[in-house]
Amino acid sequence: MSGAAMFALVLFVSVGGGLLLWAAVDSEKNGRQVMDRESAEKAARRDTDAAASRRANDRSRRSFDE
């Protein structure tokens, strides 16, 4: 393969890969829910509290199983 063809291939792959990465990141923001700070903090606490309660339930189940 000639040097010019190799250069064109590398250029195509690097530009194409960059565009695919940009498209993937851009598509993630389309489904994003926009909220104010207070709502965001409540949602974050709700997620954290739910995870903590699941861990606590798992620990209590393990202690009964032993």
PDB file of N, CA, C and O in Angstrom:
ATOM      1  N   MET A   1       0.855  -1.165   0.000  1.00  0.00           N
ATOM      2  CA  MET A   1       0.000   0.000   0.000  1.00  0.00           C
ATOM      3  C   MET A   1       0.902   1.228   0.000  1.00  0.00           C
ATOM      4  O   MET A   1       1.889   1.286   0.733  1.00  0.00           O
ATOM      5  N   SER A   2       0.562   2.183  -0.807  1.00  0.00           N
ATOM      6  CA  SER A   2       1.413   3.365  -0.919  1.00  0.00           C
ATOM      7  C   SER A   2       1.256   4.254   0.314  1.00  0.00           C
ATOM      8  O   SER A   2       0.307   4.116   1.086  1.00  0.00           O
ATOM      9  N   GLY A   3       2.199   5.154   0.473  1.00  0.00           N
ATOM     10  CA  GLY A   3       2.187   6.058   1.620  1.00  0.00           C
ATOM     11  C   GLY A   3       0.968   6.969   1.617  1.00  0.00           C
ATOM     12  O   GLY A   3       0.393   7.242   2.671  1.00  0.00           O
ATOM     13  N   ALA A   4       0.571   7.439   0.441  1.00  0.00           N
ATOM     14  CA  ALA A   4      -0.592   8.331   0.352  1.00  0.00           C
ATOM     15  C   ALA A   4      -1.878   7.592   0.725  1.00  0.00           C
ATOM     16  O   ALA A   4      -2.745   8.159   1.391  1.00  0.00           O
ATOM     17  N   ALA A   5      -2.007   6.340   0.304  1.00  0.00           N
ATOM     18  CA  ALA A   5      -3.197   5.568   0.630  1.00  0.00           C
ATOM     19  C   ALA A   5      -3.251   5.273   2.129  1.00  0.00           C
ATOM     20  O   ALA A   5      -4.321   5.323   2.735  1.00  0.00           O
ATOM     21  N   MET A   6      -2.110   4.970   2.718  1.00  0.00           N
ATOM     22  CA  MET A   6      -2.048   4.712   4.155  1.00  0.00           C
ATOM     23  C   MET A   6      -2.415   5.978   4.927  1.00  0.00           C
ATOM     24  O   MET A   6      -3.149   5.917   5.914  1.00  0.00           O
ATOM     25  N   PHE A   7      -1.904   7.121   4.477  1.00  0.00           N
ATOM     26  CA  PHE A   7      -2.236   8.391   5.124  1.00  0.00           C
ATOM     27  C   PHE A   7      -3.734   8.660   5.033  1.00  0.00           C
ATOM     28  O   PHE A   7      -4.351   9.073   6.015  1.00  0.00           O
ATOM     29  N   ALA A   8      -4.321   8.429   3.866  1.00  0.00           N
ATOM     30  CA  ALA A   8      -5.754   8.657   3.674  1.00  0.00           C
ATOM     31  C   ALA A   8      -6.570   7.726   4.574  1.00  0.00           C
ATOM     32  O   ALA A   8      -7.582   8.141   5.139  1.00  0.00           O
ATOM     33  N   LEU A   9      -6.141   6.488   4.710  1.00  0.00           N
ATOM     34  CA  LEU A   9      -6.842   5.533   5.565  1.00  0.00           C
ATOM     35  C   LEU A   9      -6.785   5.969   7.024  1.00  0.00           C
ATOM     36  O   LEU A   9      -7.801   5.951   7.719  1.00  0.00           O
ATOM     37  N   VAL A  10      -5.613   6.357   7.485  1.00  0.00           N
ATOM     38  CA  VAL A  10      -5.467   6.797   8.871  1.00  0.00           C
ATOM     39  C   VAL A  10      -6.285   8.068   9.112  1.00  0.00           C
ATOM     40  O   VAL A  10      -6.931   8.202  10.151  1.00  0.00           O
ATOM     41  N   LEU A  11      -6.258   8.981   8.175  1.00  0.00           N
ATOM     42  CA  LEU A  11      -7.034  10.213   8.296  1.00  0.00           C
ATOM     43  C   LEU A  11      -8.527   9.910   8.354  1.00  0.00           C
ATOM     44  O   LEU A  11      -9.247  10.475   9.178  1.00  0.00           O
ATOM     45  N   PHE A  12      -8.987   9.028   7.487  1.00  0.00           N
ATOM     46  CA  PHE A  12     -10.396   8.653   7.456  1.00  0.00           C
ATOM     47  C   PHE A  12     -10.828   7.999   8.768  1.00  0.00           C
ATOM     48  O   PHE A  12     -11.884   8.326   9.308  1.00  0.00           O
ATOM     49  N   VAL A  13     -10.024   7.088   9.273  1.00  0.00           N
ATOM     50  CA  VAL A  13     -10.365   6.385  10.514  1.00  0.00           C
ATOM     51  C   VAL A  13     -10.352   7.355  11.698  1.00  0.00           C
ATOM     52  O   VAL A  13     -11.238   7.292  12.551  1.00  0.00           O
ATOM     53  N   SER A  14      -9.377   8.236  11.762  1.00  0.00           N
ATOM     54  CA  SER A  14      -9.308   9.148  12.902  1.00  0.00           C
ATOM     55  C   SER A  14     -10.441  10.170  12.867  1.00  0.00           C
ATOM     56  O   SER A  14     -11.040  10.453  13.905  1.00  0.00           O
ATOM     57  N   VAL A  15     -10.743  10.723  11.712  1.00  0.00           N
ATOM     58  CA  VAL A  15     -11.842  11.682  11.614  1.00  0.00           C
ATOM     59  C   VAL A  15     -13.178  10.973  11.826  1.00  0.00           C
ATOM     60  O   VAL A  15     -14.038  11.484  12.544  1.00  0.00           O
ATOM     61  N   GLY A  16     -13.360   9.823  11.222  1.00  0.00           N
ATOM     62  CA  GLY A  16     -14.601   9.066  11.401  1.00  0.00           C
ATOM     63  C   GLY A  16     -14.820   8.637  12.838  1.00  0.00           C
ATOM     64  O   GLY A  16     -15.936   8.713  13.350  1.00  0.00           O
ATOM     65  N   GLY A  17     -13.760   8.187  13.489  1.00  0.00           N
ATOM     66  CA  GLY A  17     -13.876   7.789  14.890  1.00  0.00           C
ATOM     67  C   GLY A  17     -14.242   8.964  15.781  1.00  0.00           C
ATOM     68  O   GLY A  17     -15.064   8.839  16.689  1.00  0.00           O
ATOM     69  N   GLY A  18     -13.624  10.104  15.512  1.00  0.00           N
ATOM     70  CA  GLY A  18     -13.953  11.300  16.282  1.00  0.00           C
ATOM     71  C   GLY A  18     -15.401  11.725  16.101  1.00  0.00           C
ATOM     72  O   GLY A  18     -16.070  12.110  17.059  1.00  0.00           O
ATOM     73  N   LEU A  19     -15.875  11.651  14.875  1.00  0.00           N
ATOM     74  CA  LEU A  19     -17.271  12.009  14.606  1.00  0.00           C
ATOM     75  C   LEU A  19     -18.241  11.021  15.260  1.00  0.00           C
ATOM     76  O   LEU A  19     -19.284  11.424  15.775  1.00  0.00           O
ATOM     77  N   LEU A  20     -17.900   9.737  15.241  1.00  0.00           N
ATOM     78  CA  LEU A  20     -18.754   8.745  15.908  1.00  0.00           C
ATOM     79  C   LEU A  20     -18.794   8.975  17.411  1.00  0.00           C
ATOM     80  O   LEU A  20     -19.854   8.873  18.030  1.00  0.00           O
ATOM     81  N   LEU A  21     -17.653   9.283  17.994  1.00  0.00           N
ATOM     82  CA  LEU A  21     -17.605   9.569  19.427  1.00  0.00           C
ATOM     83  C   LEU A  21     -18.432  10.805  19.748  1.00  0.00           C
ATOM     84  O   LEU A  21     -19.183  10.809  20.724  1.00  0.00           O
ATOM     85  N   TRP A  22     -18.306  11.844  18.949  1.00  0.00           N
ATOM     86  CA  TRP A  22     -19.092  13.064  19.159  1.00  0.00           C
ATOM     87  C   TRP A  22     -20.584  12.764  19.067  1.00  0.00           C
ATOM     88  O   TRP A  22     -21.364  13.249  19.887  1.00  0.00           O
ATOM     89  N   ALA A  23     -20.986  11.970  18.078  1.00  0.00           N
ATOM     90  CA  ALA A  23     -22.397  11.640  17.907  1.00  0.00           C
ATOM     91  C   ALA A  23     -22.924  10.849  19.100  1.00  0.00           C
ATOM     92  O   ALA A  23     -24.057  11.059  19.532  1.00  0.00           O
ATOM     93  N   ALA A  24     -22.110   9.942  19.632  1.00  0.00           N
ATOM     94  CA  ALA A  24     -22.537   9.154  20.789  1.00  0.00           C
ATOM     95  C   ALA A  24     -22.725  10.044  22.013  1.00  0.00           C
ATOM     96  O   ALA A  24     -23.715   9.901  22.730  1.00  0.00           O
ATOM     97  N   VAL A  25     -21.808  10.942  22.258  1.00  0.00           N
ATOM     98  CA  VAL A  25     -21.915  11.843  23.402  1.00  0.00           C
ATOM     99  C   VAL A  25     -23.084  12.796  23.207  1.00  0.00           C
ATOM    100  O   VAL A  25     -23.819  13.079  24.153  1.00  0.00           O
ATOM    101  N   ASP A  26     -23.261  13.288  22.001  1.00  0.00           N
ATOM    102  CA  ASP A  26     -24.351  14.230  21.726  1.00  0.00           C
ATOM    103  C   ASP A  26     -25.715  13.563  21.895  1.00  0.00           C
ATOM    104  O   ASP A  26     -26.663  14.210  22.339  1.00  0.00           O
ATOM    105  N   SER A  27     -25.826  12.289  21.551  1.00  0.00           N
ATOM    106  CA  SER A  27     -27.110  11.601  21.681  1.00  0.00           C
ATOM    107  C   SER A  27     -27.492  11.395  23.145  1.00  0.00           C
ATOM    108  O   SER A  27     -28.678  11.313  23.466  1.00  0.00           O
ATOM    109  N   GLU A  28     -26.507  11.312  24.036  1.00  0.00           N
ATOM    110  CA  GLU A  28     -26.811  11.141  25.453  1.00  0.00           C
ATOM    111  C   GLU A  28     -27.473  12.370  26.042  1.00  0.00           C
ATOM    112  O   GLU A  28     -28.308  12.250  26.939  1.00  0.00           O
ATOM    113  N   LYS A  29     -27.119  13.544  25.557  1.00  0.00           N
ATOM    114  CA  LYS A  29     -27.703  14.748  26.145  1.00  0.00           C
ATOM    115  C   LYS A  29     -29.139  14.973  25.696  1.00  0.00           C
ATOM    116  O   LYS A  29     -29.857  15.753  26.321  1.00  0.00           O
ATOM    117  N   ASN A  30     -29.575  14.313  24.631  1.00  0.00           N
ATOM    118  CA  ASN A  30     -30.942  14.487  24.151  1.00  0.00           C
ATOM    119  C   ASN A  30     -31.966  13.906  25.120  1.00  0.00           C
ATOM    120  O   ASN A  30     -33.070  14.439  25.229  1.00  0.00           O
ATOM    121  N   GLY A  31     -31.632  12.841  25.816  1.00  0.00           N
ATOM    122  CA  GLY A  31     -32.561  12.208  26.743  1.00  0.00           C
ATOM    123  C   GLY A  31     -32.433  12.732  28.161  1.00  0.00           C
ATOM    124  O   GLY A  31     -33.069  12.202  29.072  1.00  0.00           O
ATOM    125  N   ARG A  32     -31.635  13.745  28.363  1.00  0.00           N
ATOM    126  CA  ARG A  32     -31.360  14.258  29.699  1.00  0.00           C
ATOM    127  C   ARG A  32     -32.543  15.069  30.207  1.00  0.00           C
ATOM    128  O   ARG A  32     -33.163  15.822  29.456  1.00  0.00           O
ATOM    129  N   GLN A  33     -32.844  14.907  31.475  1.00  0.00           N
ATOM    130  CA  GLN A  33     -33.923  15.664  32.099  1.00  0.00           C
ATOM    131  C   GLN A  33     -33.320  16.919  32.725  1.00  0.00           C
ATOM    132  O   GLN A  33     -32.396  16.836  33.534  1.00  0.00           O
ATOM    133  N   VAL A  34     -33.844  18.067  32.349  1.00  0.00           N
ATOM    134  CA  VAL A  34     -33.360  19.330  32.892  1.00  0.00           C
ATOM    135  C   VAL A  34     -34.196  19.679  34.107  1.00  0.00           C
ATOM    136  O   VAL A  34     -35.425  19.663  34.049  1.00  0.00           O
ATOM    137  N   MET A  35     -33.519  19.997  35.225  1.00  0.00           N
ATOM    138  CA  MET A  35     -34.242  20.328  36.446  1.00  0.00           C
ATOM    139  C   MET A  35     -33.493  21.403  37.210  1.00  0.00           C
ATOM    140  O   MET A  35     -32.318  21.664  36.953  1.00  0.00           O
ATOM    141  N   ASP A  36     -34.180  22.017  38.142  1.00  0.00           N
ATOM    142  CA  ASP A  36     -33.527  23.032  38.954  1.00  0.00           C
ATOM    143  C   ASP A  36     -32.679  22.360  40.035  1.00  0.00           C
ATOM    144  O   ASP A  36     -32.718  21.141  40.202  1.00  0.00           O
ATOM    145  N   ARG A  37     -31.927  23.160  40.752  1.00  0.00           N
ATOM    146  CA  ARG A  37     -30.979  22.616  41.727  1.00  0.00           C
ATOM    147  C   ARG A  37     -31.688  21.817  42.819  1.00  0.00           C
ATOM    148  O   ARG A  37     -31.234  20.734  43.189  1.00  0.00           O
ATOM    149  N   GLU A  38     -32.782  22.338  43.330  1.00  0.00           N
ATOM    150  CA  GLU A  38     -33.484  21.657  44.420  1.00  0.00           C
ATOM    151  C   GLU A  38     -33.994  20.285  43.970  1.00  0.00           C
ATOM    152  O   GLU A  38     -33.864  19.302  44.699  1.00  0.00           O
ATOM    153  N   SER A  39     -34.562  20.223  42.791  1.00  0.00           N
ATOM    154  CA  SER A  39     -35.050  18.943  42.274  1.00  0.00           C
ATOM    155  C   SER A  39     -33.905  17.963  42.043  1.00  0.00           C
ATOM    156  O   SER A  39     -34.037  16.767  42.301  1.00  0.00           O
ATOM    157  N   ALA A  40     -32.788  18.479  41.558  1.00  0.00           N
ATOM    158  CA  ALA A  40     -31.627  17.620  41.318  1.00  0.00           C
ATOM    159  C   ALA A  40     -31.089  17.058  42.628  1.00  0.00           C
ATOM    160  O   ALA A  40     -30.716  15.887  42.695  1.00  0.00           O
ATOM    161  N   GLU A  41     -31.049  17.888  43.672  1.00  0.00           N
ATOM    162  CA  GLU A  41     -30.568  17.409  44.968  1.00  0.00           C
ATOM    163  C   GLU A  41     -31.501  16.353  45.542  1.00  0.00           C
ATOM    164  O   GLU A  41     -31.044  15.365  46.117  1.00  0.00           O
ATOM    165  N   LYS A  42     -32.809  16.558  45.387  1.00  0.00           N
ATOM    166  CA  LYS A  42     -33.769  15.559  45.865  1.00  0.00           C
ATOM    167  C   LYS A  42     -33.607  14.243  45.122  1.00  0.00           C
ATOM    168  O   LYS A  42     -33.647  13.175  45.732  1.00  0.00           O
ATOM    169  N   ALA A  43     -33.426  14.315  43.814  1.00  0.00           N
ATOM    170  CA  ALA A  43     -33.246  13.098  43.019  1.00  0.00           C
ATOM    171  C   ALA A  43     -31.966  12.379  43.422  1.00  0.00           C
ATOM    172  O   ALA A  43     -31.939  11.150  43.501  1.00  0.00           O
ATOM    173  N   ALA A  44     -30.914  13.136  43.675  1.00  0.00           N
ATOM    174  CA  ALA A  44     -29.650  12.516  44.077  1.00  0.00           C
ATOM    175  C   ALA A  44     -29.779  11.862  45.442  1.00  0.00           C
ATOM    176  O   ALA A  44     -29.271  10.761  45.655  1.00  0.00           O
ATOM    177  N   ARG A  45     -30.448  12.525  46.361  1.00  0.00           N
ATOM    178  CA  ARG A  45     -30.648  11.932  47.688  1.00  0.00           C
ATOM    179  C   ARG A  45     -31.508  10.689  47.600  1.00  0.00           C
ATOM    180  O   ARG A  45     -31.247   9.696  48.279  1.00  0.00           O
ATOM    181  N   ARG A  46     -32.531  10.740  46.767  1.00  0.00           N
ATOM    182  CA  ARG A  46     -33.430   9.593  46.608  1.00  0.00           C
ATOM    183  C   ARG A  46     -32.656   8.394  46.064  1.00  0.00           C
ATOM    184  O   ARG A  46     -32.849   7.270  46.528  1.00  0.00           O
ATOM    185  N   ASP A  47     -31.779   8.627  45.080  1.00  0.00           N
ATOM    186  CA  ASP A  47     -30.958   7.542  44.540  1.00  0.00           C
ATOM    187  C   ASP A  47     -30.029   6.986  45.594  1.00  0.00           C
ATOM    188  O   ASP A  47     -29.872   5.769  45.703  1.00  0.00           O
ATOM    189  N   THR A  48     -29.406   7.861  46.379  1.00  0.00           N
ATOM    190  CA  THR A  48     -28.451   7.432  47.401  1.00  0.00           C
ATOM    191  C   THR A  48     -29.170   6.695  48.521  1.00  0.00           C
ATOM    192  O   THR A  48     -28.692   5.664  48.994  1.00  0.00           O
ATOM    193  N   ASP A  49     -30.323   7.220  48.949  1.00  0.00           N
ATOM    194  CA  ASP A  49     -31.073   6.568  50.016  1.00  0.00           C
ATOM    195  C   ASP A  49     -31.555   5.193  49.590  1.00  0.00           C
ATOM    196  O   ASP A  49     -31.535   4.255  50.387  1.00  0.00           O
ATOM    197  N   ALA A  50     -31.987   5.061  48.342  1.00  0.00           N
ATOM    198  CA  ALA A  50     -32.461   3.766  47.860  1.00  0.00           C
ATOM    199  C   ALA A  50     -31.318   2.755  47.830  1.00  0.00           C
ATOM    200  O   ALA A  50     -31.505   1.597  48.202  1.00  0.00           O
ATOM    201  N   ALA A  51     -30.148   3.181  47.396  1.00  0.00           N
ATOM    202  CA  ALA A  51     -28.999   2.269  47.347  1.00  0.00           C
ATOM    203  C   ALA A  51     -28.587   1.874  48.756  1.00  0.00           C
ATOM    204  O   ALA A  51     -28.248   0.716  48.997  1.00  0.00           O
ATOM    205  N   ALA A  52     -28.610   2.812  49.684  1.00  0.00           N
ATOM    206  CA  ALA A  52     -28.225   2.515  51.064  1.00  0.00           C
ATOM    207  C   ALA A  52     -29.203   1.537  51.697  1.00  0.00           C
ATOM    208  O   ALA A  52     -28.787   0.629  52.417  1.00  0.00           O
ATOM    209  N   SER A  53     -30.493   1.706  51.441  1.00  0.00           N
ATOM    210  CA  SER A  53     -31.464   0.786  52.030  1.00  0.00           C
ATOM    211  C   SER A  53     -31.342  -0.607  51.425  1.00  0.00           C
ATOM    212  O   SER A  53     -31.553  -1.601  52.120  1.00  0.00           O
ATOM    213  N   ARG A  54     -31.001  -0.693  50.120  1.00  0.00           N
ATOM    214  CA  ARG A  54     -30.780  -2.014  49.522  1.00  0.00           C
ATOM    215  C   ARG A  54     -29.586  -2.707  50.165  1.00  0.00           C
ATOM    216  O   ARG A  54     -29.630  -3.907  50.438  1.00  0.00           O
ATOM    217  N   ARG A  55     -28.515  -1.945  50.408  1.00  0.00           N
ATOM    218  CA  ARG A  55     -27.337  -2.546  51.046  1.00  0.00           C
ATOM    219  C   ARG A  55     -27.668  -3.009  52.456  1.00  0.00           C
ATOM    220  O   ARG A  55     -27.232  -4.082  52.873  1.00  0.00           O
ATOM    221  N   ALA A  56     -28.437  -2.210  53.197  1.00  0.00           N
ATOM    222  CA  ALA A  56     -28.823  -2.582  54.557  1.00  0.00           C
ATOM    223  C   ALA A  56     -29.688  -3.846  54.535  1.00  0.00           C
ATOM    224  O   ALA A  56     -29.515  -4.730  55.374  1.00  0.00           O
ATOM    225  N   ASN A  57     -30.608  -3.933  53.586  1.00  0.00           N
ATOM    226  CA  ASN A  57     -31.449  -5.132  53.484  1.00  0.00           C
ATOM    227  C   ASN A  57     -30.619  -6.355  53.140  1.00  0.00           C
ATOM    228  O   ASN A  57     -30.863  -7.440  53.666  1.00  0.00           O
ATOM    229  N   ASP A  58     -29.648  -6.189  52.268  1.00  0.00           N
ATOM    230  CA  ASP A  58     -28.783  -7.314  51.917  1.00  0.00           C
ATOM    231  C   ASP A  58     -27.984  -7.788  53.131  1.00  0.00           C
ATOM    232  O   ASP A  58     -27.824  -8.989  53.348  1.00  0.00           O
ATOM    233  N   ARG A  59     -27.483  -6.834  53.920  1.00  0.00           N
ATOM    234  CA  ARG A  59     -26.710  -7.203  55.112  1.00  0.00           C
ATOM    235  C   ARG A  59     -27.588  -7.934  56.118  1.00  0.00           C
ATOM    236  O   ARG A  59     -27.145  -8.910  56.723  1.00  0.00           O
ATOM    237  N   SER A  60     -28.825  -7.480  56.308  1.00  0.00           N
ATOM    238  CA  SER A  60     -29.698  -8.127  57.288  1.00  0.00           C
ATOM    239  C   SER A  60     -30.088  -9.521  56.814  1.00  0.00           C
ATOM    240  O   SER A  60     -30.213 -10.433  57.631  1.00  0.00           O
ATOM    241  N   ARG A  61     -30.283  -9.704  55.512  1.00  0.00           N
ATOM    242  CA  ARG A  61     -30.589 -11.040  54.996  1.00  0.00           C
ATOM    243  C   ARG A  61     -29.427 -11.990  55.208  1.00  0.00           C
ATOM    244  O   ARG A  61     -29.624 -13.152  55.561  1.00  0.00           O
ATOM    245  N   ARG A  62     -28.204 -11.492  54.991  1.00  0.00           N
ATOM    246  CA  ARG A  62     -27.018 -12.341  55.183  1.00  0.00           C
ATOM    247  C   ARG A  62     -26.891 -12.758  56.641  1.00  0.00           C
ATOM    248  O   ARG A  62     -26.500 -13.893  56.910  1.00  0.00           O
ATOM    249  N   SER A  63     -27.206 -11.884  57.590  1.00  0.00           N
ATOM    250  CA  SER A  63     -27.059 -12.226  59.001  1.00  0.00           C
ATOM    251  C   SER A  63     -28.094 -13.288  59.401  1.00  0.00           C
ATOM    252  O   SER A  63     -27.817 -14.113  60.271  1.00  0.00           O
ATOM    253  N   PHE A  64     -29.282 -13.279  58.779  1.00  0.00           N
ATOM    254  CA  PHE A  64     -30.280 -14.304  59.076  1.00  0.00           C
ATOM    255  C   PHE A  64     -29.908 -15.637  58.442  1.00  0.00           C
ATOM    256  O   PHE A  64     -30.236 -16.694  58.979  1.00  0.00           O
ATOM    257  N   ASP A  65     -29.227 -15.591  57.306  1.00  0.00           N
ATOM    258  CA  ASP A  65     -28.844 -16.820  56.618  1.00  0.00           C
ATOM    259  C   ASP A  65     -27.752 -17.574  57.342  1.00  0.00           C
ATOM    260  O   ASP A  65     -27.627 -18.787  57.176  1.00  0.00           O
ATOM    261  N   GLU A  66     -26.968 -16.890  58.132  1.00  0.00           N
ATOM    262  CA  GLU A  66     -25.805 -17.530  58.797  1.00  0.00           C
ATOM    263  C   GLU A  66     -26.184 -18.310  59.990  1.00  0.00           C
ATOM    264  O   GLU A  66     -25.322 -18.897  60.643  1.00  0.00           O
TER     265      GLU A  66
END
